[in-house]
Amino acid sequence: DISNPFFPDKQIDLILHLASRASPLEFSRYPIQILKANTLGTWVTLGIAKKCNSRYVLASTSEVYGDPPAKNVPTPETYNGNVNPIGARSCYDESKRVAEAFTMAYHNQHELDTRIMRIFNTYGPRMRGGDVYGRVVSRFIEQALLNKPITIFGDGNQTRTFTYVSDLIKGLIKTAFLPDISGQVFNIGGQGETTILALANLIKQLSGTTSEITYQSLPPDDPKRRCPDTSKAVNILNWNAEISLRKGLEKTVLWHNQC
């Protein structure tokens, strides 16, 4: 449990903090665990980084932006966010904002080499599924392959930017190992902005399913748009997403088919 303090008995050169539950379907079931992982867990791992003088990379999230107005989409790292601190998503988005604040405090007070990635909706093979744990891509694919109804929350016109896992890993490696970027924050996100309805229809097409699309109530505080401005990552990290949504979904559907 990352929220329990511990100190390793060996030198550690690099810490990548990616530990947290992240599915919106988990927010109502495990809010305290999520809060602890992203706040106490960040404090614990930063303490290890301070002891070992480690380089530290925080996996943050696009959720820190909340529901930005249209003028702030695509969203740059300079946007401070529009977040409900007591809403249904607050256990995740506010704890990630605290994690960023912790990370920058250790950078400023202890001169720790820290870097922050704000990740946009990663997907790909081996991503867990299931009603509680599954994110939207794995959930839609599982429903499609079983010819079950593909369930959309709301009218499906809300947008997301999906990042294929290999693109994310390339961004993570560049963020972790590039010199002279201590204290920097980077958006890491995929190609283009896609509605949830368009995602469902593309998955239907690629899976060859007979599933119908059904609609359920939109959860509270669900963001209307989610699209990053990745120009900072392009210019400083020399990183850009290479895998299109169609290509990434083809790989992901194939993996689910083989399981």
C-alpha positions as CSV (number, residue, x, y, z in Angstrom):
1,D,0.0,0.0,0.0
2,I,1.8,3.1,-1.3
3,S,0.1,5.3,1.4
4,N,2.0,3.5,4.2
5,P,5.4,5.1,4.8
6,F,8.5,3.0,4.0
7,F,12.1,3.6,3.1
8,P,14.1,1.2,0.9
9,D,17.5,0.0,2.0
10,K,19.1,0.7,-1.3
11,Q,19.8,3.6,-3.6
12,I,17.1,4.5,-6.1
13,D,17.9,6.8,-9.0
14,L,14.4,7.2,-10.6
15,I,10.9,7.0,-9.2
16,L,7.9,6.8,-11.4
17,H,4.7,7.3,-9.4
18,L,1.8,5.7,-11.4
19,A,-0.1,4.2,-8.5
20,S,-3.8,4.9,-8.3
21,R,-7.2,3.5,-9.1
22,A,-8.3,5.5,-12.1
23,S,-11.7,4.2,-13.4
24,P,-14.6,6.7,-12.9
25,L,-16.7,3.6,-12.0
26,E,-14.4,3.1,-8.9
27,F,-14.7,6.7,-7.6
28,S,-17.9,6.0,-5.6
29,R,-16.6,2.6,-4.3
30,Y,-13.0,3.4,-3.3
31,P,-12.8,7.2,-2.8
32,I,-10.6,7.0,0.4
33,Q,-8.2,4.6,-1.2
34,I,-7.9,6.9,-4.2
35,L,-7.4,9.9,-2.1
36,K,-4.7,8.2,0.0
37,A,-2.8,6.8,-3.0
38,N,-2.6,10.3,-4.6
39,T,-1.9,12.4,-1.5
40,L,-0.2,10.2,1.1
41,G,1.3,8.0,-1.6
42,T,2.8,11.0,-3.3
43,W,4.2,12.3,0.0
44,V,5.7,8.9,0.8
45,T,7.4,8.5,-2.6
46,L,8.6,12.0,-2.6
47,G,10.2,11.3,0.8
48,I,12.1,8.4,-0.8
49,A,13.1,10.6,-3.6
50,K,14.4,13.2,-1.2
51,K,16.4,10.6,0.8
52,C,17.9,9.1,-2.3
53,N,18.1,12.3,-4.3
54,S,16.1,10.5,-7.0
55,R,14.6,12.0,-10.1
56,Y,10.8,11.9,-9.7
57,V,8.1,11.6,-12.3
58,L,4.4,12.0,-11.3
59,A,1.8,10.5,-13.5
60,S,-1.0,13.1,-13.2
61,T,-4.1,13.3,-15.3
62,S,-6.2,15.4,-17.6
63,E,-8.8,15.3,-14.8
64,V,-6.9,18.1,-13.1
65,Y,-8.5,20.4,-15.7
66,G,-12.0,19.5,-14.7
67,D,-14.5,20.7,-17.3
68,P,-12.8,23.5,-19.2
69,P,-14.8,26.1,-21.1
70,A,-14.6,26.0,-24.9
71,K,-12.1,28.9,-25.0
72,N,-9.6,26.6,-23.1
73,V,-9.9,23.6,-25.5
74,P,-7.4,22.4,-26.6
75,T,-6.2,22.8,-23.1
76,P,-2.7,24.0,-22.4
77,E,-0.6,23.2,-19.2
78,T,-1.1,26.8,-18.2
79,Y,-4.9,26.3,-17.7
80,N,-5.6,26.1,-13.9
81,G,-8.8,24.0,-14.1
82,N,-12.5,24.1,-13.4
83,V,-13.0,21.4,-10.8
84,N,-15.7,20.6,-8.2
85,P,-13.8,20.0,-4.9
86,I,-16.7,18.1,-3.3
87,G,-18.1,16.4,-6.4
88,A,-18.3,12.8,-7.5
89,R,-14.9,12.9,-9.2
90,S,-13.1,14.9,-6.5
91,C,-11.5,11.9,-4.8
92,Y,-9.5,11.5,-8.0
93,D,-9.1,14.9,-9.7
94,E,-8.5,16.9,-6.5
95,S,-6.1,14.3,-5.1
96,K,-4.2,14.5,-8.3
97,R,-4.1,18.3,-8.0
98,V,-2.7,17.8,-4.4
99,A,-0.1,15.3,-5.8
100,E,1.0,18.0,-8.3
101,A,1.2,20.5,-5.4
102,F,3.3,18.1,-3.3
103,T,5.6,17.4,-6.2
104,M,6.2,21.1,-6.9
105,A,6.7,21.8,-3.2
106,Y,9.5,19.3,-3.0
107,H,10.9,20.7,-6.2
108,N,10.9,24.2,-4.8
109,Q,11.8,23.6,-1.2
110,H,14.3,20.7,-1.6
111,E,15.4,21.3,-5.2
112,L,14.3,17.8,-6.2
113,D,14.4,17.0,-9.9
114,T,10.7,16.5,-10.5
115,R,8.6,16.2,-13.7
116,I,4.8,15.9,-14.1
117,M,2.8,14.2,-16.9
118,R,-0.8,15.0,-17.4
119,I,-2.1,11.9,-19.2
120,F,-5.2,11.8,-21.4
121,N,-7.3,8.6,-21.5
122,T,-4.8,5.8,-22.1
123,Y,-6.0,2.5,-23.7
124,G,-4.6,-0.6,-25.3
125,P,-4.1,-4.4,-25.0
126,R,-4.0,-5.9,-21.5
127,M,-6.1,-3.0,-20.0
128,R,-8.4,-4.6,-17.5
129,G,-12.1,-4.8,-18.1
130,G,-15.2,-5.5,-16.1
131,D,-18.0,-3.2,-15.0
132,V,-16.2,-1.8,-12.0
133,Y,-12.7,-1.6,-13.3
134,G,-13.1,-1.1,-17.0
135,R,-12.4,2.2,-18.7
136,V,-14.6,3.2,-21.6
137,V,-12.6,1.5,-24.4
138,S,-12.2,-1.9,-22.7
139,R,-15.8,-1.8,-21.5
140,F,-17.2,-1.0,-25.0
141,I,-15.0,-3.7,-26.6
142,E,-16.1,-6.3,-24.1
143,Q,-19.7,-5.4,-24.6
144,A,-19.3,-5.5,-28.4
145,L,-17.6,-8.8,-28.6
146,L,-20.3,-10.4,-26.4
147,N,-23.0,-8.8,-28.5
148,K,-24.3,-7.0,-25.5
149,P,-25.6,-3.4,-25.6
150,I,-22.9,-0.8,-25.7
151,T,-23.8,1.5,-22.9
152,I,-23.1,5.2,-23.3
153,F,-23.5,7.6,-20.4
154,G,-25.3,10.8,-21.5
155,D,-26.0,11.5,-25.2
156,G,-22.5,10.5,-26.3
157,N,-21.6,14.0,-27.5
158,Q,-19.0,14.5,-24.8
159,T,-15.5,14.2,-26.1
160,R,-12.2,12.5,-25.1
161,T,-8.7,12.3,-26.5
162,F,-7.5,8.7,-26.4
163,T,-3.8,7.9,-26.1
164,Y,-2.5,4.5,-27.2
165,V,-0.3,2.8,-24.6
166,S,2.9,2.8,-26.7
167,D,2.6,6.5,-27.3
168,L,2.2,7.1,-23.6
169,I,5.2,4.9,-22.7
170,K,7.4,6.9,-25.2
171,G,6.2,10.1,-23.5
172,L,6.9,8.7,-20.1
173,I,10.5,7.7,-21.1
174,K,11.2,11.1,-22.6
175,T,9.8,12.8,-19.6
176,A,11.9,10.6,-17.2
177,F,15.2,10.7,-19.0
178,L,15.5,14.0,-20.8
179,P,17.9,16.3,-18.9
180,D,17.3,19.9,-17.8
181,I,13.5,19.8,-17.6
182,S,13.1,19.7,-13.8
183,G,9.9,21.3,-12.6
184,Q,8.2,21.0,-16.0
185,V,4.6,19.8,-16.6
186,F,3.6,18.1,-19.9
187,N,0.3,17.1,-21.5
188,I,0.6,13.6,-23.0
189,G,-2.4,12.9,-25.2
190,G,-3.4,11.2,-28.4
191,Q,-4.5,12.4,-31.9
192,G,-7.7,14.3,-32.1
193,E,-10.8,14.8,-30.1
194,T,-13.5,12.0,-30.4
195,T,-17.1,11.9,-29.2
196,I,-18.0,8.9,-27.1
197,L,-20.7,8.1,-29.6
198,A,-18.2,8.0,-32.4
199,L,-15.9,5.8,-30.3
200,A,-18.8,3.3,-29.8
201,N,-19.6,3.3,-33.5
202,L,-16.0,2.7,-34.5
203,I,-15.7,-0.2,-32.0
204,K,-18.9,-1.7,-33.4
205,Q,-17.4,-1.5,-36.9
206,L,-14.0,-3.0,-36.0
207,S,-15.5,-5.8,-33.9
208,G,-18.3,-6.7,-36.3
209,T,-20.8,-6.8,-33.5
210,T,-24.6,-6.8,-33.7
211,S,-24.7,-4.8,-30.4
212,E,-27.1,-1.9,-30.1
213,I,-26.1,1.3,-28.5
214,T,-28.0,2.2,-25.4
215,Y,-27.9,5.3,-23.2
216,Q,-27.8,5.8,-19.4
217,S,-27.8,8.9,-17.3
218,L,-24.6,11.0,-17.4
219,P,-22.7,10.9,-14.1
220,P,-22.3,14.1,-12.1
221,D,-19.4,16.4,-13.1
222,D,-18.6,14.4,-16.2
223,P,-16.5,16.7,-18.4
224,K,-18.0,17.8,-21.7
225,R,-14.7,18.0,-23.6
226,R,-11.2,16.7,-23.1
227,C,-8.6,17.6,-25.6
228,P,-4.9,18.5,-24.9
229,D,-2.7,21.1,-26.3
230,T,0.5,19.0,-26.7
231,S,2.7,21.6,-28.3
232,K,4.9,21.8,-25.2
233,A,5.6,18.1,-25.4
234,V,6.3,18.4,-29.1
235,N,8.7,21.3,-28.7
236,I,10.5,20.3,-25.6
237,L,10.3,16.5,-25.4
238,N,10.3,16.0,-29.2
239,W,7.3,13.7,-28.6
240,N,4.0,13.3,-30.5
241,A,1.3,10.7,-30.6
242,E,1.9,8.4,-33.6
243,I,-0.9,5.8,-33.3
244,S,-4.3,6.8,-34.7
245,L,-7.4,5.9,-32.8
246,R,-8.5,3.5,-35.5
247,K,-5.1,1.7,-35.5
248,G,-4.9,1.6,-31.8
249,L,-8.5,0.2,-31.5
250,E,-7.7,-2.5,-34.2
251,K,-4.8,-3.7,-32.0
252,T,-6.9,-3.6,-28.8
253,V,-9.9,-5.4,-30.3
254,L,-7.6,-8.1,-31.7
255,W,-6.1,-8.6,-28.3
256,H,-9.5,-8.9,-26.6
257,N,-10.6,-11.4,-29.4
258,Q,-7.6,-13.6,-28.6
259,C,-8.2,-13.7,-24.8
